Amino acid sequence: MDRIDFDIIGLLSKNSRMPFVEIGKKLNVSESTIRKRVATLKNEGTIKKYSLVVDSSKIGFQNVALIGVDAAADKYLDVANKIKRMADVRYAASTAGDHMFMLEVWAKDNDELRNISERLKSIDGVTRICPAIIKDILKESL
């Protein structure tokens, strides 16, 4: 990867719908060069997908929370598989640090968030959950 590839990724990260012609103009290269490089970045797996970022509150989700989850060592894989199947969990990662798993969940209200938390606690092997409701996003790099 060179500087042009990094710049393409940066521009597409801000606006994945930016036309290749516009990217080419910004980077002083041809549209066909951008097209070929984006195809290569996709084929190599560098660009995994294009996504849509929405304002969760505008579609009815008033609570966005990050939840740390810990599990008994002998139940780690079982807990991971159950978390992956939960429709309420938008993002899940196994982590090294304060918690074994970090989750992002969106809830319509406090009751729904409480319900999600209770379902997480009830998973066989979960030893602790630590929810943190996001109040304000201070920085978001896209």
Stockholm file with secondary structure:
# STOCKHOLM 1.0

chainA/1-142         MDRIDFDIIGLLSKNSRMPFVEIGKKLNVSESTIRKRVATLKNEGTIKKYSLVVDSSKIGFQNVALIGVDAAADKYLDVANKIKRMADVRYAASTAGDHMFMLEVWAKDNDELRNISERLKSIDGVTRICPAIIKDILKESL
#=GR chainA/1-142 SS CCHHHHHHHHHHHHCTTCCHHHHHHHHTSCHHHHHHHHHHHHHTTSSCCCCCCCCGGGGTCCEEEEEEEEECGGGHHHHHHHHHHCTTEEEEEECSSSCSEEEEEEESSHHHHHHHHHHHHTSTTEEEEEEEECCCCCCCCC
#=GC SS_cons         CCHHHHHHHHHHHHCTTCCHHHHHHHHTSCHHHHHHHHHHHHHTTSSCCCCCCCCGGGGTCCEEEEEEEEECGGGHHHHHHHHHHCTTEEEEEECSSSCSEEEEEEESSHHHHHHHHHHHHTSTTEEEEEEEECCCCCCCCC
//
